[in-house]
């Protein structure tokens, strides 16, 4: 089976430096690395090598296999770096007033719950979701404000963007959630982008734009879009 050039098999470890398998390919490679020394030991024993020779060949294979595994992780894994725990956003919550409360709750149940969010509470005046750090709160708009409606080009919210851990999650979400539920994407059919920024766009029932994006370095200073020259000084 040909390997996808941009497919990630490993993600950065949450604690320390290194990688954790996240796909069957990653787990298979890890299992092979663990099994090969055992096979060498059993083969040497079956050939009736002396114990010292058996142990030599077994332990000699370990650094070679580890180096091979590290090379595979560099090739098909996230850029490694030391970290201790997952960085948590300091953004507390986003609250949305929606036109048709029932339709919006059903829509966000479909979208957010499929992305691993949890619905904390659903009442007649508000529904709350969380990813463990951030809350999204839906509430029915008051009758006196219904006529205006939402438009993302006006002052206020433009769009909501949610992270995906891999490009494959973005593609799977498009096929399994959007297509199967008749939800159309904006700008293109399915996701577009590269290994640094890969996303798809769609709309909620009030036409609030939503983005699902894989971008592992989006907030890092080394990311190219964060190195553009500033040309606006609000204090002059």
RASULMO-V888636 format. One record per residue. N is the residue number from 1. RES is the residue in one small letter. SS is DSSP state (2 for helix, 1 for strand, 0 for the rest). PSI is psi as a letter, one per 30 degrees, with the letter a starting at -180 (* if undefined). Layout:
# RASULMO-V888636
n: [N;N]
res: [RES;RES]
ss: [SS;SS]
psi: [PSI;PSI]
This chain:
# RASULMO-V888636
n: [1;2;3;4;5;6;7;8;9;10;11;12;13;14;15;16;17;18;19;20;21;22;23;24;25;26;27;28;29;30;31;32;33;34;35;36;37;38;39;40;41;42;43;44;45;46;47;48;49;50;51;52;53;54;55;56;57;58;59;60;61;62;63;64;65;66;67;68;69;70;71;72;73;74;75;76;77;78;79;80;81;82;83;84;85;86;87;88;89;90;91;92;93;94;95;96;97;98;99;100;101;102;103;104;105;106;107;108;109;110;111;112;113;114;115;116;117;118;119;120;121;122;123;124;125;126;127;128;129;130;131;132;133;134;135;136;137;138;139;140;141;142;143;144;145;146;147;148;149;150;151;152;153;154;155;156;157;158;159;160;161;162;163;164;165;166;167;168;169;170;171;172;173;174;175;176;177;178;179;180;181;182;183;184;185;186;187;188;189;190;191;192;193;194;195;196;197;198;199;200;201;202;203;204;205;206;207;208;209;210;211;212;213;214;215;216;217;218;219;220;221;222;223;224;225;226;227;228;229;230;231;232;233;234;235;236]
res: [x;x;x;x;x;x;x;x;x;x;x;x;x;x;x;x;x;x;x;x;x;x;x;x;x;x;x;x;x;x;x;x;x;x;x;x;x;x;x;x;x;x;x;x;x;x;x;x;x;x;x;x;x;x;x;x;x;x;x;x;x;x;x;x;x;x;x;x;x;x;x;x;x;x;x;x;x;x;x;x;x;x;x;x;x;x;x;x;x;x;x;x;x;x;x;x;x;x;x;x;x;x;x;x;x;x;x;x;x;x;x;x;x;x;x;x;x;x;x;x;x;x;x;x;x;x;x;x;x;x;x;x;x;x;x;x;x;x;x;x;x;x;x;x;x;x;x;x;x;x;x;x;x;x;x;x;x;x;x;x;x;x;x;x;x;x;x;x;x;x;x;x;x;x;x;x;x;x;x;x;x;x;x;x;x;x;x;x;x;x;x;x;x;x;x;x;x;x;x;x;x;x;x;x;x;x;x;x;x;x;x;x;x;x;x;x;x;x;x;x;x;x;x;x;x;x;x;x;x;x;x;x;x;x;x;x]
ss: [0;0;0;0;0;0;0;0;0;1;1;1;0;0;1;1;0;0;1;1;1;0;0;2;2;2;2;2;2;2;2;2;2;2;2;2;2;2;2;2;2;2;2;2;2;2;0;0;0;0;2;2;2;2;2;2;2;2;2;2;2;2;2;2;2;2;2;2;2;2;2;2;2;2;2;2;1;0;0;0;0;0;1;1;0;0;0;0;0;0;0;0;1;1;1;1;1;1;0;0;2;2;2;2;2;2;2;2;2;2;2;2;2;2;0;0;0;1;1;1;1;1;0;0;0;0;1;1;1;1;0;0;0;0;1;1;1;1;1;1;0;0;2;2;2;0;0;0;0;0;0;0;0;0;0;0;0;0;1;1;1;1;1;0;0;0;2;2;2;2;2;2;2;2;2;2;2;2;2;2;2;0;0;0;1;0;0;0;0;0;0;1;1;0;0;0;0;1;1;1;1;1;1;0;0;0;0;0;1;1;1;1;1;1;0;0;0;0;0;0;0;0;0;2;2;2;2;0;0;0;0;0;0;0;0;0]
psi: [k;k;k;k;e;g;k;k;f;k;l;k;k;e;k;a;k;a;l;k;k;f;l;e;e;e;e;e;e;e;e;e;e;e;e;e;e;e;e;e;e;e;e;e;e;e;g;h;l;l;e;e;e;e;e;e;e;e;f;f;f;e;e;e;e;e;e;e;e;e;e;e;e;e;e;h;l;l;k;k;l;k;l;j;l;k;k;k;k;g;k;e;l;k;k;k;k;l;e;j;e;e;e;e;e;e;e;f;e;e;e;e;e;f;g;g;l;k;j;e;k;j;l;f;f;l;k;k;l;k;g;f;e;k;k;k;k;k;k;k;k;k;e;f;g;e;e;e;l;k;k;f;f;l;k;a;k;e;l;k;k;k;k;k;f;l;e;e;e;e;e;e;e;e;e;f;e;e;e;f;g;g;k;k;l;k;e;l;j;a;l;l;a;a;f;f;j;j;l;l;k;a;l;a;f;g;g;k;k;k;k;k;k;j;i;f;g;e;g;k;f;f;k;e;f;g;g;k;k;k;g;k;j;f;g;*]
